[in-house]
Amino acid sequence: MDELLQELNDGSAQLWVAWKEPRDAVVRQAEAVLVTYIVVSKAAKVCQLWLCSGTDRENWKHHMGTIEAWARHEGCTALEAVARPGWKKVLNGFKLTHVILEKRLV
């Protein structure tokens, strides 16, 4: 967590928050959060969608357009997401190119 906070503070990671519509002017609750990184390699500059969590996805998934526009403005040529296969249905325009296999060590 400390490393993530440092990356957010120094600008190497970006925090995106979708807020619920407040019931009153005082209380605001996050409906979703997403952390992105821009990764630069010899081949490309890519915006990686890293941590994403939220509720009521239909209320906030349209904000992906804002993130796409921001990534283009930053010179990125692609967005990448490592996610469960079900996210392919949500992230319009993404195609499944890789699968991450994980083995838990006990």
FINU-50151 format. One record per residue (C-alpha): residue in three letters; x, y, z. Coordinates in steps of 0.1 Angstrom, whole numbers, plus 5000, padded with zeros to 4 digits. Last residue first. Layout:
% FINU-50151
ALAXYZ
...
//
This chain:
% FINU-50151
VAL501247715002
LEU502147834968
ARG499147954947
LYS499547894910
GLU498448164886
LEU497748154849
ILE497448494832
VAL495648474799
HIS496648674769
THR495148834737
LEU491448874746
LYS490149164726
PHE489249514740
GLY486949734719
ASN484249754746
LEU485449674781
VAL482349524797
LYS482149184778
LYS485949144780
TRP485649194818
GLY484248834821
PRO487748694813
ARG488948814847
ALA491449104844
VAL494749214832
ALA493949524813
GLU495749704785
LEU495050034768
ALA496850124736
THR498850384716
CYS499550604746
GLY500650964738
GLU499351124770
HIS496451274751
ARG495550924739
ALA495650804775
TRP493351094786
ALA490851014758
GLU490750644768
ILE490350734805
THR487450964797
GLY485850704775
MET486150454803
HIS483850684822
HIS480850504806
LYS481550214830
TRP480250424859
ASN476550364866
GLU476350034848
ARG479049904871
ASP476749914901
THR479549844926
GLY483249904924
SER486749774920
CYS489549824896
LEU493249784901
TRP495549774870
LEU494349934838
GLN497649974819
CYS498050274796
VAL500550184769
LYS503550354752
ALA504850124726
ALA507649904712
LYS510750034729
SER508750034762
VAL506750294781
VAL504250184807
ILE501650434818
TYR499950314850
THR496250314859
VAL494450264892
LEU490650234892
VAL488050314918
ALA484250264918
GLU481150384935
ALA482950624958
GLN480750794984
ARG479951154988
VAL478051295018
VAL477751675023
ALA475551804995
ASP472851555000
ARG471851224984
PRO475151234966
GLU475351084931
LYS477850804936
TRP481450904927
ALA483550744901
VAL487250764912
TRP490350744890
LEU493750714906
GLN496850754884
ALA500250594889
SER503650744881
GLY502351074894
ASP504751114924
ASN501851094949
LEU500150804932
GLU503350614930
GLN504050684967
LEU500550574977
LEU501050254957
GLU504450184974
ASP502850245008
MET500050005000
//
